Amino acid sequence: MNVYIFRNKIDLSFIKIFPGDWVVIKPNLIKESIKDIDSEWEATVTSSKIIKLVCEYVCQKLKGKGKVTICDAPQTDSSFKKIAKKLNLFNIAKQCGEKYGVIVEVIDLRNEEWVNEDEIITQRRKLSGDPNGAIVFNLGENSLFFGHPGEGHYYGADYDTKIVDQHHIGGKQEYLINATPIMADVFINLPKMKVHKKTGVTLSLKNLVGINADKNWLPHHSEGSPRNGGDQFPDATLKNRFEQIGAKFIRKLALSVPYFGPKISKKFRKAGIMFLGNENKVIRSVNW
């Protein structure tokens, strides 16, 4: 269920919560700031005031029995520690837990956290992920990717495109979802409305990307242009084709050659931007 705010007023009366329930609150915690501007962050995440209001309401309804989990899987190259600090998440959990006598926990659902330097992944750190594991859902013919013209040419969230392609082929349309949001008795979606380069705006459905246990199972774009079933570029120019080949090479280099691969890839990418243009001037979905 989604929570809507109108003129600074919040109405949660439609949410049915009973003592003993396990309630998941899913805010949008995508990133700790816009690009590298540390002070510009409030527009990227769900307001801490809303998270606290909802958490307090839920705890009141539980009447000392049950559990609350505040969780999300931010962008992989984000710092959950910084996000939680800016939003005061752990203090909200502690204060609500102590005040209402229920367990309130904060969980980073991701399995990895990356260091991104100049749009190249230079470090990968393993995380514990969802303590309840993950569940594979095969939507088969019910998936909108069933019969998609871009099949076999998808790009996911990471450099290894084999992963996304092997989960979306023919009648196999698989998604890996964190178990905590699935197992809970009540799931409360707290999206953040903001602009997005692919969807235009982020709304309640877009916020559910954060319950995926592995975002590399999600097709982010299809390589190529609409002429061959792709949406990586708006048209099939020689320049775009050259960029597609270059991006593949750089991703493979960064993934397969430890330490030196990412460093060399950063230099290639800078050279590519000089020749091909930056993202403020060129419509693309390349994911170097």
N, C-alpha and C positions, 0 to 999 in steps of 0.2 A: 504494500500500500504506500501511497505517496502522501507527503505532508505539504500543504500549501500555506503560504503566508500572505496575508492581505492587509495593507496599511498597518504593518507592525503588530498585527494580531494573529494569534495562532489558535486554531480550533482542532483539537485532537479527540473530540467526543466520539467520532465515528470509528476510532480504533478500539477494537474489543480485546482487552487484556485481562487475564484472570490470574489470581495468586498461583504461583508454581510454574508459570509459563517461562520459557526461554525466549527472550526478545533480542533480535539483532537490529541494531541501528546502523545503517549503511550511508555515511556521508560521502561527499566527493572530496577526496584528499589528494588529488592528482599530483600536485607539485608544490614545493615550498616557496616558489617565487616565479615571476615571469622572467624567463631567460636567466640572466645573471644579475637582475636588479632585485636585491634582497628585500628592499622596502616595498616592492610591488607584489603582494601576495594575496591580499584579501579578495581580489576578484577571481582568484583561481580555485578557491576551496569553499565548502559550505561554512557558513558563519558559526563560530563557536557559541554564540548566543542561542542559535536555533538548536544546536546539538545539546546544549545544557537544558533548555526548556523541555525538549522531547525526552531526554534522559530522566529528568525529574518527574515528569508526568508518568512515564513508564514505571519508575520505582514506586511511586505512590500507589499505582494500580496493583502492583505485585504484593503489597501489604506484608513485606518481610519474607516472602517465599518466592523463589525463582532466581533467574539470572539475566543480566543484561550484557550483551557483547557489542561494543563499538568497533567496527572493523572496516577495512578497505584494502585494496591492492593498488597503491598509487603507481604512477608511471615508474618503470623499473629503474630509471636513472634519477630517481628522487630520493631525498633523505626523509625517511619516516620520522626519525628523531627530531629533525628541524620542524617538520609539519606539526607533530604532536606538541612541541614546545610552543609554537606560535599560537596554536588553538587551545592550549592549556588542557589537552585531552586527559592526561593522567590525573590532574587535579580534579577535573570534573568527575571522573570515575571514582576517585577516592572520596570526594565530598558527598556525592550521591549515595555511594555504598554505605558510608558511615551514618549518614542522616536517616536513611530508610531501611537499613539493615538487610541489604541484599548484595549479592556479588555483582560487581560491575567491572568488566575487563576491557582492555584496549588491545586489539590484535592487528598486526601487520600480516596480511594474508599472502604476501609474496614469498616465492621460493628463492629469489635472487635480488640483490641490489647492485646496480651497475654504476661505474664512474664514467661519465660521458665527457670527453674533451674534444672540443671543436667538432661535435656531432659524430665522433668515433668512440665506440666502447673500448676503453683501455683497461678496465678492471671489472671483475665479476666476483661478488661475495655471496656465498651461500647463506640463506636464511632458513629458519625453522618452518616457516609457512603456516598454513592452517593446522592447528593441533589435532583437528578431527579428520584431516586428510582431504581427499578430493574424489569426485564422482564423475565418471564418464557418461555423457549423454549422447546417444546416436539418434539424431532427428531424422535421418534417412531422407525420404522424399518430402518430408515436412519442412526441411531446411530450405531457406531461400537460395542457398548455394547449390541445391540439387539442379543439375543440368545447366549450370552457369557457364557461359562461353569462355570464362577465364580459367576454367579448371586445368590444373597442371602447370599454371603459370602464376600462382599466388605468391604474394609476399606477406609474411606475418609480422611479428613484432621483433624478430631477431634475424641475424644474418643467415641462419640455416633454413633455407626455404623448403628443404626436403620434409621437415617436420609438418609444416602447415599443409603441404600438398598430400602427404600420406594420410591425413585425417579428413580430407575433403576430396573424395574420389568416388564417382558413381553413387551407389546407395549408401556409402559410408560417409556420413556428415557428422563428425564427432566434435564435442565440446567438453573441456575439462573444467568443471565447476567446483569451487571450494565447498566442502561439506557443511561448514557452519551455517551459512545462510539457508541451505536446504533443510537441515535438521531442525532448525529453530521453529518454535510454535508461531511466532509472529516476526515478520520481516518488515522493517520500516525504511523506506527509501527516502533519503534526504539529498536530492540532486542540487547542483549549482547551475543556474542558467548563465551561460556565457557563450561567446563566439567560438567556433571551431572550423578549421580550414577544410574539413571534409564534409561534416554534417550541417554546417551553417551555424547551428546553435546546439548546445548540449542540454538535454532535457532528462526526464526520468528514465527513459529506456537506455540512453547513452551511459547513464551512471552505473548501469548493471554490468558494464564491461569490467568493473572493479571486483566482481565476484568470480571472475575466471582465474583458475589456478595456474594456467599457463597461457598467456596471451599470444604465444606463437602458434597456438592452435586456431587462432582467429585470422581469417584472410583480411588483411588491411587494404590491399589493392591488388589488381591484376596487372602484370607487366605488359607494357606496350600501350597502344592507343585504341580508341573505339573501333578503328578499322579492323583490328584483329582480336576484339573482345576485351581489350585492356582499358584501364583507367589511370595508368601511371602518368601519361601525358595527354594533352588535349588533341594532339595531332601527330602524325608519323613523319616528322621531319628527319633529315639526316643528322642534324644536331642532337635531337632527342634520342635517336637510335645509338649514337655515339655515347651519350650520357648513360643510357641503359647498360651498355656493355662495360663502361668504366665503373659504374656503381657495383655491378656484379663482381668485377675483378677486385675492387677495394674491399668489399665485404668478405670475399673468400680469403684474401690476404690477412685481414684483421682477425678472422676466425681461426685460421689454420697455422699461423706462425706466431707462437707465444712471444710476448714482449715487443719484439721488433716489428711484427705485423701491424699492430695499431699505430705505432710511431710513424712508420712509412706511409700508412693509409692516411694519416692526418696531413702529411705533406701533399699527397696526391689529391686529397679533397680540396685543399686550399688552391692548388693549381687549377682544379676543375671549376671552382667558383669564379676564378678570374676569367676563364674562357667561356663558361656557360651562363654565368650570372647567379646572383644569390636568390634566396627564396622570396624576397620582397618584390622581385621583378619578374620571376619566372614561375608559371603555374606548373607544379610538379608534385609527384608523390614518390620520391626515389628511395628514401631511407638508406643513405650511404652507410 
